[in-house]
Amino acid sequence: MQRVPDTIGRERMWKLVSTITGMLVALLVRKSMRTAYRAVRKDKATTPFDPTNAWPDALLWAAAAGIGLGIGKVVSARVAFVGWKAVTGTLPPGAVEEPAVV
């Protein structure tokens, strides 16, 4: 009976760790994407969603945003996983150890 509260606590802690990591990485991705957009686009447009921007610019921004956020999601998951394993010495709840490929 001692294992049940420990498991629930680990699952909640994992959700907290992965959520915080995801939020931090999302902030970093958002900031870097805006900085990159302003570096590439030399005009003074304050946002890529400005209705005066041309369709190709808006579509380019959408494609870059999708790629950037996808990479951010992968980085966030890996950082949370590695951090959890380094701190606790165990796999996060729900993770399965992959057999080594020889």
N, C-alpha and C positions, 0 to 999 in steps of 0.2 A: 504493500500500500504506500510505501514511502516514495516510489518512483513516479506516481501520477502527478503530484504537485511539482516535482522537479521537471518533468516533461512539459507541463503546461507553462512553467516559468521559462524554460529554454525556448519554447516556441514563441512566446510573447517577446522575449528579449531579441530573438532573431528577427521578428517582424519590425521591432523598433530599430535595430541596427541597420537592416536593409532599407528601411524607409528613410532614415536620416542620411545614409550614404547616397541613396537615390536623389534626395532633395539637394544635397550638396553638389553632386555631379551635374544635376540639371541646371543649377545656378551657374556653375562654371561653364557648361556648354552654351547656355544662353548668352552669357557675357562674352565669351570668345566668338560666338557666331555674330553678334552685333558688332564687335570690334573688327572682325574680318570683313563684314559687309561694308562698314564705313571705310576700311582701308582699300577695298576693291572699287567701291563706288565713290568717286571723288566729288560728286555733287553733294549738296547740303541736305539731302532727304533725311529726315529724322527717323523714319521707319520704313522698312520694306513694304509695309501695308498701305502706304500712302496712295490714294486713288489716282494721283497724277503720274505714278510710275507706269511704265509700259508693261504689257502682258509678259513679254519674254523675261523682264526683270523679276516680276512676281513669281513666274514659274521656276526660274533659276533659284530664287530664294527658297521656294517650297521644296525643291529637290535637295538643296544643300541642307535645309533644316531637317528633312527626313533622314538623310545620311548622318548628320551630326547627332541627332537624338538617338538614332539606332546605335551608333558607336558609344554614346554616353550611357545607354542602358547596359550594354555589354561590359563596359568599364566599371560601372556601378556594381553590377552583380559580382564581377571578379574581385573587386576591392573588398566588398562586404564578405565574400567567401574566404578570401585569404586572411583578412583581418580576424574573422571569427576563429578560423583554424589556428592562427598564431596566438590568440589570446587564450582560447579554451583548450587547445590541443585536440579538439574533436571536430567532426564534420558538423555543419549546421543541421538543424532538424529538417528532415525531408531529403537531404542530400544522400546520394548513393555513391559509394566508392567504386570507381571504374577499375576493372582489372587491368593490370599492366600489359601492354602489348609488347611482345618479344620479337 
